[in-house]
Amino acid sequence: MKWISKDIETYNSAKEYVDTVVIPLCALSFGNEMKQSSSNIEFISLLTNYLERQFTGRLVLMPSFTYLKSSNMEETLVQLRQWEAAVQNSDFKHIFYITSEPDWKMVEDKLSGGLIWMPSIPLEGLNDSQKASIIESQVKQILSIFTRKWQENL
């Protein structure tokens, strides 16, 4: 389910089955890093949207947590922890963060949710079916992580 009113309405009537939140982590850069930043965000967006379609009824895809790459990571982490606290105070049991930014690996132990780092694959110049094929293969890797985590809590 996406963070849109129609899907949230569905969520409200089926909360007992929806136990997972996915939060894309996206770094925004300008200048010389602008193209790489946009490529990373495109990749993570396609990846998380495909993941949401695979698990509609089991997870909610939140809007991307977008921050300036030039920001202090500790300050960014404080903001993300506020999101995390709000999610934990709701009915969700699992939080997954998905990013292509390697900086998050350094603070992974400070997050309560599971961090999934996927190196960004440049999608420019590919047609839609090629993009879908690449994204599908990446999602298959993530599926096993989700499944393992869900089985731990049975």
ROMIVEX-689631 format. One record per residue (C-alpha): residue number from 1; z, y, x. Coordinates in Angstrom, 3 decimals. Layout:
% residues N
@n:NUM	c3:Z	c2:Y	c1:X
...
***
This chain:
% residues 154
@n:1	c3:0.000	c2:0.000	c1:0.000
@n:2	c3:-0.825	c2:3.461	c1:1.194
@n:3	c3:1.321	c2:6.545	c1:0.917
@n:4	c3:-0.537	c2:7.734	c1:-2.178
@n:5	c3:0.910	c2:8.224	c1:-5.648
@n:6	c3:-0.929	c2:5.305	c1:-7.280
@n:7	c3:0.215	c2:2.843	c1:-4.611
@n:8	c3:3.767	c2:4.201	c1:-4.582
@n:9	c3:3.895	c2:3.725	c1:-8.339
@n:10	c3:2.933	c2:0.081	c1:-7.759
@n:11	c3:5.548	c2:-0.143	c1:-5.014
@n:12	c3:8.247	c2:1.132	c1:-7.372
@n:13	c3:7.528	c2:-1.709	c1:-9.789
@n:14	c3:7.446	c2:-4.388	c1:-7.061
@n:15	c3:10.022	c2:-3.253	c1:-4.474
@n:16	c3:11.440	c2:-6.725	c1:-3.998
@n:17	c3:8.165	c2:-7.925	c1:-2.465
@n:18	c3:7.427	c2:-4.911	c1:-0.275
@n:19	c3:9.760	c2:-5.043	c1:2.698
@n:20	c3:7.735	c2:-3.531	c1:5.556
@n:21	c3:6.718	c2:-0.049	c1:6.629
@n:22	c3:4.001	c2:0.665	c1:9.190
@n:23	c3:4.071	c2:4.032	c1:10.928
@n:24	c3:1.080	c2:4.961	c1:13.107
@n:25	c3:2.104	c2:7.032	c1:16.133
@n:26	c3:-0.642	c2:9.493	c1:17.077
@n:27	c3:-0.664	c2:11.950	c1:19.971
@n:28	c3:-2.656	c2:15.125	c1:19.481
@n:29	c3:-4.184	c2:16.792	c1:22.547
@n:30	c3:-6.515	c2:19.696	c1:23.105
@n:31	c3:-8.731	c2:20.844	c1:25.944
@n:32	c3:-9.984	c2:18.120	c1:28.275
@n:33	c3:-7.951	c2:15.437	c1:26.487
@n:34	c3:-9.192	c2:16.325	c1:23.007
@n:35	c3:-11.958	c2:13.707	c1:22.882
@n:36	c3:-9.673	c2:10.903	c1:24.099
@n:37	c3:-7.005	c2:11.990	c1:21.621
@n:38	c3:-9.431	c2:11.924	c1:18.711
@n:39	c3:-10.774	c2:8.538	c1:19.818
@n:40	c3:-7.250	c2:7.084	c1:19.954
@n:41	c3:-6.389	c2:8.485	c1:16.533
@n:42	c3:-9.611	c2:7.126	c1:15.030
@n:43	c3:-8.864	c2:3.680	c1:16.457
@n:44	c3:-5.263	c2:3.608	c1:15.203
@n:45	c3:-6.323	c2:4.926	c1:11.800
@n:46	c3:-8.980	c2:2.241	c1:11.344
@n:47	c3:-6.606	c2:-0.424	c1:12.622
@n:48	c3:-3.690	c2:0.476	c1:10.352
@n:49	c3:-5.914	c2:0.935	c1:7.295
@n:50	c3:-7.392	c2:-2.527	c1:7.842
@n:51	c3:-3.898	c2:-3.930	c1:8.312
@n:52	c3:-2.778	c2:-2.302	c1:5.072
@n:53	c3:-5.664	c2:-3.935	c1:3.200
@n:54	c3:-4.672	c2:-7.332	c1:4.620
@n:55	c3:-1.071	c2:-6.958	c1:3.460
@n:56	c3:-1.333	c2:-4.943	c1:0.261
@n:57	c3:1.734	c2:-5.878	c1:-1.726
@n:58	c3:3.830	c2:-6.608	c1:1.353
@n:59	c3:3.807	c2:-3.349	c1:3.316
@n:60	c3:3.520	c2:0.387	c1:2.941
@n:61	c3:1.373	c2:2.324	c1:5.398
@n:62	c3:3.050	c2:5.667	c1:5.955
@n:63	c3:1.195	c2:8.799	c1:7.013
@n:64	c3:0.734	c2:9.021	c1:10.760
@n:65	c3:3.588	c2:10.429	c1:12.794
@n:66	c3:1.507	c2:12.981	c1:14.668
@n:67	c3:2.904	c2:14.943	c1:17.574
@n:68	c3:1.601	c2:17.017	c1:20.468
@n:69	c3:1.089	c2:14.856	c1:23.539
@n:70	c3:2.328	c2:17.775	c1:25.647
@n:71	c3:5.671	c2:17.758	c1:23.791
@n:72	c3:8.840	c2:16.518	c1:25.389
@n:73	c3:9.120	c2:12.791	c1:24.570
@n:74	c3:12.866	c2:13.014	c1:23.946
@n:75	c3:12.320	c2:15.735	c1:21.312
@n:76	c3:9.510	c2:13.722	c1:19.741
@n:77	c3:11.758	c2:10.676	c1:19.688
@n:78	c3:14.475	c2:12.635	c1:17.863
@n:79	c3:11.970	c2:13.538	c1:15.138
@n:80	c3:10.753	c2:9.954	c1:14.859
@n:81	c3:14.330	c2:8.672	c1:14.643
@n:82	c3:14.777	c2:10.944	c1:11.590
@n:83	c3:11.834	c2:9.174	c1:9.936
@n:84	c3:13.335	c2:5.870	c1:10.966
@n:85	c3:16.707	c2:6.721	c1:9.431
@n:86	c3:15.073	c2:7.713	c1:6.143
@n:87	c3:13.127	c2:4.433	c1:6.025
@n:88	c3:16.224	c2:2.393	c1:6.887
@n:89	c3:18.133	c2:4.091	c1:4.057
@n:90	c3:15.506	c2:2.888	c1:1.596
@n:91	c3:14.722	c2:-0.673	c1:0.531
@n:92	c3:12.589	c2:-1.619	c1:3.544
@n:93	c3:13.745	c2:-4.347	c1:5.945
@n:94	c3:11.090	c2:-3.982	c1:8.647
@n:95	c3:9.576	c2:-1.021	c1:10.473
@n:96	c3:6.568	c2:-1.376	c1:12.735
@n:97	c3:5.166	c2:1.433	c1:14.850
@n:98	c3:1.555	c2:1.101	c1:15.959
@n:99	c3:0.155	c2:3.250	c1:18.732
@n:100	c3:-2.345	c2:3.341	c1:21.546
@n:101	c3:-0.171	c2:5.737	c1:23.554
@n:102	c3:1.485	c2:3.905	c1:26.465
@n:103	c3:4.282	c2:6.515	c1:26.715
@n:104	c3:6.014	c2:4.850	c1:23.761
@n:105	c3:6.595	c2:1.691	c1:25.791
@n:106	c3:9.076	c2:3.663	c1:27.940
@n:107	c3:11.276	c2:4.480	c1:24.922
@n:108	c3:10.689	c2:1.312	c1:22.912
@n:109	c3:14.316	c2:0.229	c1:23.330
@n:110	c3:15.445	c2:3.430	c1:21.558
@n:111	c3:13.591	c2:2.494	c1:18.366
@n:112	c3:15.032	c2:0.250	c1:15.689
@n:113	c3:11.602	c2:-0.832	c1:14.536
@n:114	c3:9.111	c2:-2.968	c1:16.397
@n:115	c3:6.619	c2:-1.152	c1:18.600
@n:116	c3:3.087	c2:-2.510	c1:18.764
@n:117	c3:1.003	c2:-0.981	c1:21.497
@n:118	c3:-2.728	c2:-1.592	c1:21.254
@n:119	c3:-4.984	c2:-0.136	c1:23.925
@n:120	c3:-7.539	c2:2.082	c1:22.254
@n:121	c3:-11.052	c2:0.736	c1:22.105
@n:122	c3:-13.767	c2:3.429	c1:22.071
@n:123	c3:-15.635	c2:3.106	c1:18.784
@n:124	c3:-18.143	c2:5.910	c1:19.216
@n:125	c3:-21.717	c2:4.737	c1:19.188
@n:126	c3:-20.871	c2:1.566	c1:17.256
@n:127	c3:-22.169	c2:0.929	c1:13.785
@n:128	c3:-19.760	c2:0.182	c1:10.941
@n:129	c3:-20.110	c2:-3.598	c1:11.141
@n:130	c3:-19.417	c2:-3.562	c1:14.891
@n:131	c3:-16.355	c2:-1.381	c1:14.343
@n:132	c3:-15.126	c2:-3.697	c1:11.593
@n:133	c3:-15.552	c2:-6.738	c1:13.816
@n:134	c3:-13.550	c2:-5.162	c1:16.657
@n:135	c3:-10.808	c2:-3.939	c1:14.332
@n:136	c3:-10.598	c2:-7.331	c1:12.630
@n:137	c3:-10.046	c2:-9.093	c1:15.952
@n:138	c3:-7.309	c2:-6.607	c1:16.867
@n:139	c3:-5.593	c2:-7.043	c1:13.492
@n:140	c3:-5.489	c2:-10.817	c1:13.999
@n:141	c3:-3.283	c2:-10.222	c1:17.033
@n:142	c3:-0.952	c2:-8.029	c1:15.003
@n:143	c3:-0.752	c2:-10.514	c1:12.127
@n:144	c3:1.073	c2:-13.050	c1:14.282
@n:145	c3:3.637	c2:-10.416	c1:15.300
@n:146	c3:4.300	c2:-9.514	c1:11.659
@n:147	c3:4.470	c2:-13.128	c1:10.554
@n:148	c3:6.928	c2:-14.040	c1:13.318
@n:149	c3:9.185	c2:-11.104	c1:12.439
@n:150	c3:9.112	c2:-11.930	c1:8.714
@n:151	c3:9.963	c2:-15.591	c1:9.389
@n:152	c3:12.968	c2:-14.583	c1:11.511
@n:153	c3:14.504	c2:-12.976	c1:8.426
@n:154	c3:14.025	c2:-15.835	c1:5.984
***
